[in-house]
Amino acid sequence: MPHSFGYRARTRHMFKRGFKEHGPIKLSTYLLNYHVGDIVDIKANAAQQKGMPHKFYHGRTGIVYNVTSSSVGVIVYKVVGNRYMEKRVNLRVEHIRHSGCRQEFLDRVKSNHEAHVKAKETGERVNLRRLPALPRESRTVSLKDNLPTTITPVPYETTI
C-alpha cells in the first residue's frame, strides 16, 4: 500500500510515453492551432513537466475557453458529491490534442445534407435517421452441405 500522496503519486503507467514515442516532443505538437470552443482530449506528456495537468484530468475531454501563446485553458466537468462542477484547467499545448469524439457526428451531418439535396432534386423521400442493426435473416441449415466430421487426436510419437 503506497504511503506517498504527491502530485504525481500512482502515475507510473498513466504518464508513460507510448511505444516508440519516447524522446523529445515533435515540433508538429506546437504547430497545431487551438481556438475557443474546440473540443480537446487531455493526455499528459511526461517529457514536459511544465503546465502538466493533475492526474485526475488525464484522459478527460473538455472545451477550450482561453488560448495564450504557449498554453490553453480548458473547461472540464468534475463530479463532486451530487453535482457537476465546472473546472477551468490551464495546460500547455503538449498535454492536449484535438478530440475525435465529434467527428462521426459531423460526417453524418454532411452525408445527411448531401442525401437531402439529392432527394430534393429527384423529388423522392429519403430516411436520414439512424436505424438499429436488425436481426439476421432466417435460414435453414441442411445436412447434405454440412456433414459432421469426426476429429481424432494425432498419436504421440517420439523421434528419439
C-alpha positions in Angstrom: 0.0 0.0 0.0 1.6 3.3 -1.1 2.3 6.0 1.5 3.2 8.9 -0.8 0.4 11.3 -1.7 2.3 13.6 -4.0 1.0 15.4 -7.1 2.2 12.5 -9.4 1.5 9.6 -6.9 0.4 6.4 -8.6 1.0 7.6 -12.1 3.7 5.1 -13.1 1.8 3.7 -16.1 -0.5 6.7 -16.6 2.1 9.2 -17.6 4.4 6.9 -19.5 5.1 7.6 -23.2 3.8 5.3 -25.9 5.7 2.7 -27.8 8.4 4.4 -30.0 7.2 7.8 -28.8 10.0 8.5 -26.3 12.5 11.3 -26.6 11.9 15.0 -27.5 8.5 16.3 -28.3 7.7 16.6 -32.0 7.5 20.1 -33.5 4.1 19.3 -35.0 2.7 19.4 -31.5 3.5 23.1 -31.3 2.2 23.9 -34.8 -1.4 22.8 -34.1 -3.9 25.7 -33.8 -6.4 25.7 -31.0 -9.4 28.0 -31.0 -12.0 28.9 -28.3 -14.8 26.3 -28.5 -12.6 23.4 -29.7 -13.1 20.0 -28.1 -9.8 18.6 -26.8 -8.6 15.5 -25.0 -6.2 15.9 -22.1 -3.3 13.5 -22.2 -0.3 14.4 -20.1 3.1 14.2 -21.8 5.8 13.2 -19.3 8.5 14.8 -21.4 7.3 18.3 -20.4 6.7 18.8 -16.7 5.6 22.4 -17.0 1.9 23.0 -17.4 1.1 19.4 -16.7 -2.5 18.6 -15.6 -3.3 16.8 -12.4 -3.7 13.0 -12.7 -7.4 13.4 -12.3 -7.8 15.2 -15.7 -5.6 12.7 -17.6 -7.9 11.2 -20.3 -10.7 13.7 -19.8 -12.3 15.7 -22.6 -13.0 19.4 -22.3 -13.7 22.6 -24.3 -11.2 25.3 -24.9 -12.2 28.7 -23.3 -8.9 30.6 -23.4 -5.8 30.5 -25.7 -2.4 32.1 -24.9 0.9 31.9 -26.6 2.1 28.6 -25.0 -0.9 27.3 -23.2 -4.6 26.6 -23.4 -7.5 27.0 -20.9 -9.8 24.0 -20.9 -13.2 23.6 -19.2 -13.7 20.1 -17.7 -16.7 19.0 -15.7 -15.9 17.1 -12.5 -18.4 15.1 -10.4 -18.2 16.4 -6.8 -20.8 14.9 -4.5 -24.1 15.1 -6.2 -23.3 17.8 -8.8 -21.1 18.6 -11.8 -18.5 21.4 -11.1 -17.0 23.3 -14.0 -13.3 23.2 -13.5 -11.0 25.5 -15.5 -7.6 24.0 -16.2 -4.7 25.8 -17.8 -2.5 23.4 -19.7 0.5 23.7 -22.1 -0.2 22.5 -25.6 2.0 19.4 -25.2 -0.6 17.9 -22.9 -3.7 18.3 -25.2 -4.8 17.1 -28.6 -7.9 17.7 -30.8 -10.6 15.2 -29.9 -12.3 13.0 -32.5 -15.4 12.5 -30.4 -17.5 14.8 -32.6 -16.1 13.7 -36.0 -18.7 10.9 -36.5 -21.5 13.4 -35.9 -20.0 15.9 -38.3 -19.6 13.3 -41.0 -23.2 12.2 -40.5 -24.4 15.8 -40.8 -22.5 16.2 -44.1 -23.8 13.0 -45.6 -27.3 13.7 -44.5 -27.2 17.1 -46.1 -25.9 15.6 -49.4 -28.6 13.0 -49.3 -31.3 15.6 -48.6 -30.1 17.8 -51.5 -30.1 14.8 -53.9 -33.6 13.7 -52.7 -34.9 17.2 -53.3 -33.6 17.2 -56.8 -35.2 13.9 -57.7 -38.4 14.6 -55.7 -38.4 11.5 -53.5 -38.4 11.0 -49.8 -35.3 9.7 -48.0 -34.9 8.4 -44.5 -32.0 10.1 -42.8 -32.5 8.5 -39.4 -30.1 6.0 -37.9 -31.6 2.6 -37.6 -30.5 -0.1 -35.1 -28.9 -3.3 -36.5 -31.7 -5.6 -37.5 -31.7 -9.4 -36.7 -30.1 -11.7 -39.3 -32.4 -13.2 -41.9 -33.8 -16.7 -41.2 -32.2 -19.7 -42.9 -32.3 -23.5 -43.0 -29.1 -25.5 -42.5 -29.2 -28.7 -44.5 -27.1 -31.8 -43.6 -26.1 -32.6 -47.2 -24.0 -29.4 -47.3 -22.7 -29.6 -43.7 -21.9 -33.2 -42.9 -20.4 -33.7 -39.5 -16.7 -34.5 -39.3 -15.0 -36.6 -36.7 -11.8 -35.3 -35.4 -9.3 -37.6 -33.7 -6.1 -36.6 -32.0 -2.8 -37.4 -33.6 -1.0 -40.2 -31.7 2.1 -39.0 -29.9 5.4 -40.2 -31.5 8.8 -39.8 -30.2 11.7 -39.3 -32.6 14.5 -40.3 -30.2 
